[in-house]
């Protein structure tokens, strides 16, 4: 993803999850995805999707059962 896309996504997520130390980091060899970190811990992946001329982004976050305890 471009640096501009990453900045926009990070701003959107920071606004949505107010007060969270959140960062979106691009991947060096990928142009369609970026990683999401909270407090410097990896929490998910954002994937860019273009379908029939419409652009969207998908956030996938895995939550382990041990994290719920």
N, C-alpha and C positions, 0 to 999 in steps of 0.2 A: 504494500500500500504506500501511497505517496505520503510524505511528511504532512501535507495539508490535510489529507483524510484522517491521519492518526490524530492530529491536533483537534479536529472537529469531533471525532469519536470520543476522545478523552474528555473534552469539554462537556459533551452531552452526558457521558457517564458520571462525571463529577457533579453535574447539576442534578442528575437523577438520584444518585446515592450521596446526598449531601453529607459533608463531614468525614468522608472516607478518604484515606490516603491511597489514591488510585492512580495507576499509570498504565498507558497503552504503549507497547513497544513493538516496533516493526520487526519482521524477521528478515535477515540478510538475503536469503535466497528465495523468498516467497513474495509475490506481488499481490496475492489475493487474501492474505490473512495477517493477523497481528495477535500478540499475546496481551492478556490483561493481568495486572498484578495489583494486589491490595497489601499494603505494608510490606512491599518487596517480596511477597510470596505469590507464585503463579496460581491463578484461580480459574483461568478460562482462555478461550480462543475466540476471536472475532473473525468470521469469514465473510468475504465480499461475494455477493451473488448478483449477476446481471441476467435477468430473464425477460424476454420479449421487450427489451429496451428499458426495463425498470431496474433501478439499482437498489439493493437492500443489503443490510448487514445482519449476520446471525451471530449471537453470542451464545457459546456453549460453555457451561460451567458444570464440572463434575463435583459432587459432594460425597465424600466417603462416609460410610456409616460410623466410623470411629470419630469423625469430626462432630457428630451430632451428640456425643456423650458429654 
